[in-house]
Amino acid sequence: MNINIRIATPADINTIFDIRTSVKENHLSHDQLTEMGITPDAIQQALQQAPCLWVAEVDGVAAGFSMADVDDGCVFAAFIRPEFEGHGLGRKLMEQAEALLFQHHRQIWLETAEASRANGFYQRLGWRVVEQLPEGDIRMEKHQT
């Protein structure tokens, strides 16, 4: 299995939405993403401002992505297609997002569902729960070491 992590380009935007809508946990449809303001145009604008989005490829197939919001200091997204879970892609993608954010911030954050598998995954990567949020979500932080 050949794994490649690379900076996303505008040509990846449709694939990123395909990956995001393929997940089983924290699933959102295209319509739900649009309602939240997460549109192809919004992603294109983010890509134009900074290299903030990475794609993980397995044998040339886009299998996951991560995205950071440099201004806010947060990991905005990290998703892996279900059929590619368990191969270390999430860890590699998080390393990219964290490295970028730590260039600009000493403390970074993300939000996830407390009952999600992602919660345990992030904790294994050194993230700590700092706040309980409405509807079962949590805010997590990580400090630069």
Backbone as JSON, one array per atom type, in Angstrom:
{
  "sequence": "MNINIRIATPADINTIFDIRTSVKENHLSHDQLTEMGITPDAIQQALQQAPCLWVAEVDGVAAGFSMADVDDGCVFAAFIRPEFEGHGLGRKLMEQAEALLFQHHRQIWLETAEASRANGFYQRLGWRVVEQLPEGDIRMEKHQT",
  "N": [[0.85, -1.18, 0.0], [0.73, 2.08, -1.01], [1.1, 5.14, 0.42], [0.34, 8.55, 0.22], [0.6, 11.84, 1.26], [-0.59, 14.97, 0.5], [-0.7, 18.47, -0.39], [-3.87, 19.87, -0.95], [-5.57, 20.79, -3.99], [-7.55, 23.08, -5.99], [-8.73, 21.32, -7.8], [-9.32, 19.12, -6.29], [-11.59, 19.57, -4.8], [-14.28, 18.55, -5.28], [-13.83, 15.84, -4.74], [-13.12, 15.99, -2.06], [-15.56, 16.72, -0.91], [-16.96, 14.41, -1.57], [-15.6, 12.52, 0.02], [-16.15, 13.61, 2.58], [-18.93, 13.27, 2.75], [-19.1, 10.56, 2.74], [-18.57, 9.36, 5.13], [-19.41, 7.41, 8.05], [-19.75, 8.06, 10.77], [-20.64, 11.12, 12.29], [-21.87, 12.01, 9.98], [-22.73, 14.13, 7.31], [-24.87, 15.53, 4.88], [-24.61, 16.83, 1.49], [-26.42, 18.97, 1.32], [-26.76, 19.63, 4.04], [-24.17, 20.45, 4.69], [-23.98, 22.69, 3.03], [-25.93, 24.31, 4.23], [-24.53, 24.96, 6.51], [-22.67, 26.64, 5.53], [-20.52, 25.5, 4.32], [-19.26, 25.14, 1.46], [-18.35, 24.39, -1.99], [-17.29, 26.8, -3.04], [-16.53, 28.17, -0.69], [-14.51, 26.5, 0.26], [-12.73, 26.69, -1.85], [-11.99, 29.4, -1.59], [-10.67, 29.29, 0.88], [-8.49, 27.68, 0.21], [-7.16, 29.4, -1.51], [-6.2, 31.32, 0.2], [-4.32, 30.13, 1.92], [-2.1, 27.26, 2.22], [-4.0, 24.99, 3.43], [-5.25, 22.57, 3.49], [-5.17, 19.11, 3.19], [-4.72, 16.1, 1.36], [-5.03, 12.63, 1.64], [-3.74, 9.97, -0.08], [-4.16, 6.65, -1.17], [-2.5, 4.32, -2.89], [-2.91, 5.99, -5.1], [-5.6, 6.69, -4.86], [-7.88, 8.98, -3.56], [-8.3, 9.08, -0.18], [-8.79, 10.34, 2.22], [-8.94, 13.43, 4.12], [-7.67, 16.43, 5.66], [-8.23, 19.58, 7.26], [-7.26, 22.83, 8.16], [-7.96, 25.8, 10.01], [-6.26, 28.52, 9.9], [-6.4, 31.18, 10.86], [-8.23, 31.0, 13.03], [-6.97, 29.07, 14.5], [-7.63, 26.36, 14.55], [-8.32, 22.85, 14.03], [-10.19, 22.18, 11.44], [-11.39, 20.12, 10.03], [-11.23, 16.56, 9.67], [-11.25, 13.69, 7.99], [-11.78, 10.32, 6.97], [-12.33, 8.0, 4.39], [-14.55, 5.31, 5.02], [-13.66, 2.72, 4.17], [-10.94, 2.95, 4.21], [-10.07, 3.3, 6.76], [-8.01, 2.81, 9.69], [-5.4, 2.61, 8.78], [-3.55, 4.47, 9.48], [-3.86, 6.9, 8.25], [-5.39, 9.04, 9.26], [-3.85, 9.92, 11.42], [-1.52, 10.81, 10.07], [-2.62, 12.86, 8.52], [-3.55, 14.58, 10.54], [-1.12, 15.32, 11.65], [-0.13, 17.02, 9.68], [-2.01, 19.17, 9.72], [-1.76, 20.03, 12.39], [0.97, 20.8, 12.47], [1.01, 23.01, 10.72], [-0.76, 24.75, 12.09], [0.6, 25.1, 14.54], [2.7, 26.66, 13.7], [1.7, 29.15, 13.85], [0.28, 29.45, 16.21], [0.39, 28.87, 19.76], [-1.34, 27.32, 21.11], [-3.83, 25.14, 20.05], [-7.07, 24.15, 18.74], [-10.03, 22.03, 18.55], [-13.29, 20.75, 17.76], [-15.5, 18.11, 18.61], [-17.77, 15.29, 18.69], [-18.53, 14.08, 21.89], [-19.14, 11.39, 22.3], [-18.02, 10.12, 20.15], [-15.84, 8.07, 18.08], [-13.76, 9.57, 17.23], [-13.12, 11.24, 19.37], [-11.63, 9.59, 21.18], [-9.54, 8.97, 19.43], [-8.36, 11.53, 18.99], [-7.56, 12.09, 21.63], [-5.59, 10.13, 21.98], [-3.69, 11.25, 20.38], [-2.77, 13.28, 21.89], [-4.49, 15.38, 22.46], [-6.6, 17.27, 24.66], [-9.62, 17.3, 26.52], [-11.34, 20.25, 27.13], [-13.71, 21.57, 27.47], [-17.2, 21.09, 27.84], [-19.66, 21.06, 25.42], [-22.81, 22.22, 24.0], [-25.31, 19.79, 23.05], [-23.86, 17.39, 23.22], [-21.27, 17.71, 22.29], [-17.7, 18.35, 22.45], [-15.0, 20.52, 23.31], [-11.66, 20.47, 22.41], [-8.19, 20.84, 23.19], [-4.77, 21.42, 22.27], [-1.44, 21.86, 23.17], [1.52, 23.48, 22.13], [4.56, 21.76, 22.21]],
  "CA": [[0.0, 0.0, 0.0], [1.5, 3.31, -1.16], [0.37, 6.26, 1.01], [0.89, 9.85, -0.1], [-0.12, 12.99, 1.82], [-0.21, 16.13, -0.3], [-1.55, 19.67, -0.31], [-5.01, 19.82, -1.87], [-5.7, 21.83, -5.01], [-8.96, 23.26, -6.34], [-9.23, 20.13, -8.52], [-9.7, 18.12, -5.28], [-12.75, 20.0, -4.02], [-15.39, 17.59, -5.38], [-13.41, 14.63, -4.04], [-13.18, 16.28, -0.62], [-16.97, 16.62, -0.53], [-17.31, 12.98, -1.64], [-15.05, 11.89, 1.23], [-16.89, 14.11, 3.75], [-20.29, 12.71, 2.79], [-19.03, 9.09, 2.75], [-18.3, 8.85, 6.47], [-20.55, 6.87, 8.8], [-19.89, 8.83, 12.0], [-20.67, 12.56, 12.01], [-22.24, 12.15, 8.57], [-23.52, 15.28, 6.86], [-25.14, 15.52, 3.44], [-24.21, 18.06, 0.78], [-27.35, 20.03, 1.71], [-26.45, 20.05, 5.41], [-22.92, 21.21, 4.63], [-24.3, 24.0, 2.44], [-26.62, 25.1, 5.26], [-23.51, 25.4, 7.46], [-21.75, 27.54, 4.83], [-19.4, 24.72, 3.8], [-19.56, 24.98, 0.04], [-17.15, 24.38, -2.82], [-16.72, 28.15, -3.13], [-15.87, 28.48, 0.58], [-13.28, 25.72, 0.3], [-11.83, 27.31, -2.84], [-11.45, 30.62, -0.99], [-9.7, 28.9, 1.92], [-7.29, 27.21, -0.48], [-6.46, 30.54, -2.1], [-5.58, 32.11, 1.26], [-3.16, 29.44, 2.52], [-2.14, 25.81, 2.06], [-4.64, 24.6, 4.69], [-6.03, 21.36, 3.25], [-4.32, 18.02, 2.74], [-5.4, 14.89, 0.89], [-4.3, 11.37, 1.78], [-4.01, 9.04, -1.18], [-3.69, 5.27, -1.02], [-2.36, 3.78, -4.24], [-3.47, 6.95, -6.05], [-7.02, 6.95, -4.6], [-8.1, 9.91, -2.45], [-8.91, 8.29, 0.89], [-9.12, 11.17, 3.36], [-8.44, 14.8, 4.08], [-7.74, 17.26, 6.86], [-8.26, 21.0, 6.95], [-7.0, 23.7, 9.3], [-8.3, 27.22, 9.91], [-5.08, 29.15, 10.49], [-6.78, 32.37, 11.62], [-8.87, 30.59, 14.28], [-6.12, 28.14, 15.22], [-8.34, 25.11, 14.8], [-8.45, 21.79, 13.04], [-11.56, 22.36, 10.97], [-11.95, 18.85, 9.56], [-10.34, 15.42, 9.43], [-12.16, 12.6, 7.63], [-11.24, 9.21, 6.19], [-13.36, 7.1, 3.85], [-14.63, 4.13, 5.89], [-12.89, 1.57, 3.69], [-9.5, 3.21, 4.38], [-9.77, 3.51, 8.17], [-7.12, 1.86, 10.33], [-4.11, 2.53, 8.1], [-2.69, 5.57, 9.91], [-4.07, 8.11, 7.45], [-5.86, 10.11, 10.13], [-2.69, 10.42, 12.18], [-0.67, 11.56, 9.15], [-3.32, 14.09, 8.15], [-3.54, 15.46, 11.71], [0.24, 15.86, 11.78], [-0.01, 18.15, 8.75], [-2.82, 20.28, 10.22], [-1.16, 20.53, 13.62], [2.23, 21.48, 12.16], [0.68, 24.34, 10.19], [-1.33, 25.59, 13.14], [1.62, 25.44, 15.54], [3.55, 27.72, 13.16], [1.02, 30.43, 14.09], [-0.38, 29.46, 17.52], [0.97, 27.98, 20.78], [-2.43, 26.45, 21.53], [-4.78, 24.93, 18.95], [-8.29, 23.53, 19.24], [-10.99, 21.42, 17.65], [-14.53, 20.31, 18.4], [-16.0, 16.82, 18.13], [-18.78, 14.7, 19.56], [-17.91, 13.36, 23.0], [-19.38, 9.95, 22.17], [-17.47, 9.65, 18.87], [-14.54, 7.42, 18.04], [-12.78, 10.64, 17.03], [-12.71, 11.71, 20.69], [-10.53, 8.73, 21.62], [-8.43, 9.15, 18.49], [-7.68, 12.79, 19.29], [-6.89, 11.98, 22.92], [-4.36, 9.36, 21.76], [-2.74, 12.15, 19.73], [-2.36, 14.29, 22.85], [-5.5, 16.41, 22.65], [-7.28, 17.19, 25.95], [-10.94, 17.92, 26.61], [-11.32, 21.44, 27.98], [-15.04, 22.15, 27.65], [-18.39, 20.39, 27.37], [-20.47, 21.96, 24.6], [-24.19, 21.75, 23.84], [-25.66, 18.68, 22.16], [-22.93, 16.28, 23.31], [-19.96, 18.0, 21.71], [-16.63, 18.79, 23.34], [-13.89, 21.31, 22.75], [-10.38, 19.89, 22.78], [-7.05, 21.7, 22.91], [-3.45, 20.84, 22.29], [-0.45, 22.91, 23.35], [2.8, 23.24, 21.48], [5.56, 21.27, 23.17]],
  "C": [[0.9, 1.24, 0.0], [0.65, 4.48, -0.67], [1.1, 7.56, 0.68], [0.0, 10.92, 0.53], [0.35, 14.21, 1.05], [-1.17, 17.29, -0.04], [-2.66, 19.54, -1.36], [-4.95, 20.99, -2.85], [-7.19, 22.02, -5.29], [-9.55, 22.06, -7.09], [-9.7, 19.04, -7.56], [-11.03, 18.42, -4.59], [-13.91, 19.01, -4.11], [-15.07, 16.29, -4.64], [-13.49, 14.82, -2.54], [-14.63, 16.19, -0.14], [-17.44, 15.17, -0.61], [-16.82, 12.25, -0.4], [-15.89, 12.3, 2.45], [-18.27, 13.49, 3.87], [-20.28, 11.18, 2.8], [-18.9, 8.52, 4.16], [-19.58, 8.39, 7.16], [-20.82, 7.7, 10.06], [-19.79, 10.31, 11.67], [-20.98, 12.82, 10.53], [-23.05, 13.42, 8.36], [-23.69, 15.16, 5.35], [-24.61, 16.81, 2.81], [-25.11, 19.22, 1.21], [-27.05, 20.54, 3.11], [-25.16, 20.86, 5.45], [-23.16, 22.61, 4.08], [-24.99, 24.89, 3.45], [-25.64, 25.66, 6.28], [-22.51, 26.36, 6.82], [-20.52, 26.84, 4.28], [-19.74, 24.34, 2.37], [-18.27, 24.87, -0.76], [-16.49, 25.75, -2.93], [-15.97, 28.53, -1.85], [-14.54, 27.74, 0.69], [-12.26, 26.3, -0.68], [-11.2, 28.57, -2.26], [-10.4, 30.3, 0.06], [-8.39, 28.44, 1.28], [-6.48, 28.36, -1.08], [-5.72, 31.35, -1.05], [-4.32, 31.46, 1.83], [-3.24, 27.95, 2.19], [-2.68, 25.19, 3.35], [-5.39, 23.28, 4.6], [-5.12, 20.31, 2.64], [-5.17, 16.83, 2.36], [-4.47, 13.71, 1.11], [-4.72, 10.47, 0.64], [-3.42, 7.67, -0.83], [-3.68, 4.67, -2.41], [-3.05, 4.66, -5.28], [-4.93, 7.29, -5.86], [-7.14, 7.89, -3.4], [-8.91, 9.21, -1.37], [-9.31, 9.12, 2.1], [-8.57, 12.56, 3.19], [-8.47, 15.41, 5.47], [-7.67, 18.72, 6.41], [-8.08, 21.79, 8.23], [-7.47, 25.11, 8.99], [-7.2, 27.98, 10.65], [-5.47, 30.35, 11.34], [-7.35, 32.01, 12.98], [-8.01, 29.64, 15.1], [-6.77, 26.79, 15.48], [-8.19, 24.12, 13.65], [-9.92, 21.8, 12.66], [-12.2, 21.03, 10.57], [-10.84, 17.81, 9.43], [-11.24, 14.21, 9.21], [-11.46, 11.58, 6.74], [-12.41, 8.39, 5.65], [-13.36, 5.83, 4.69], [-13.75, 2.95, 5.44], [-11.38, 1.75, 3.84], [-9.12, 3.47, 5.84], [-8.78, 2.45, 8.66], [-5.75, 1.72, 9.69], [-3.18, 3.68, 8.46], [-2.87, 6.86, 9.14], [-4.5, 9.29, 8.31], [-4.72, 10.75, 10.9], [-1.8, 11.28, 11.28], [-1.32, 12.9, 8.74], [-3.35, 15.08, 9.32], [-2.16, 16.07, 11.92], [0.41, 17.08, 10.88], [-0.76, 19.37, 9.29], [-2.19, 20.88, 11.47], [0.13, 21.31, 13.34], [1.96, 22.88, 11.63], [0.17, 25.24, 11.3], [-0.3, 26.02, 14.18], [2.66, 26.44, 15.0], [3.0, 29.1, 13.53], [0.45, 30.57, 15.51], [0.35, 28.51, 18.48], [-0.07, 26.96, 21.26], [-3.42, 26.35, 20.38], [-5.98, 24.16, 19.49], [-9.07, 22.85, 18.12], [-12.22, 21.07, 18.45], [-14.95, 19.0, 17.77], [-17.08, 16.34, 19.07], [-18.09, 13.89, 20.66], [-18.03, 11.85, 22.83], [-18.77, 9.35, 20.9], [-16.16, 8.89, 19.06], [-13.44, 8.46, 17.89], [-12.27, 11.17, 18.37], [-11.52, 10.89, 21.19], [-9.31, 8.87, 20.74], [-7.65, 10.42, 18.82], [-6.95, 12.72, 20.63], [-5.6, 11.17, 22.8], [-3.29, 10.2, 21.09], [-2.31, 13.3, 20.65], [-3.32, 15.44, 23.06], [-6.19, 16.18, 23.99], [-8.61, 17.91, 25.89], [-10.86, 19.09, 27.58], [-12.71, 22.02, 28.25], [-16.11, 21.22, 27.09], [-19.25, 21.41, 26.62], [-21.89, 21.42, 24.48], [-24.27, 20.56, 22.87], [-24.6, 17.58, 22.12], [-21.57, 16.49, 22.68], [-18.98, 18.42, 22.79], [-15.64, 19.65, 22.56], [-12.61, 20.68, 23.31], [-9.28, 20.88, 22.42], [-5.76, 20.89, 22.96], [-2.46, 22.01, 22.34], [0.85, 22.51, 22.67], [3.82, 22.8, 22.52], [6.94, 21.69, 22.78]]
}
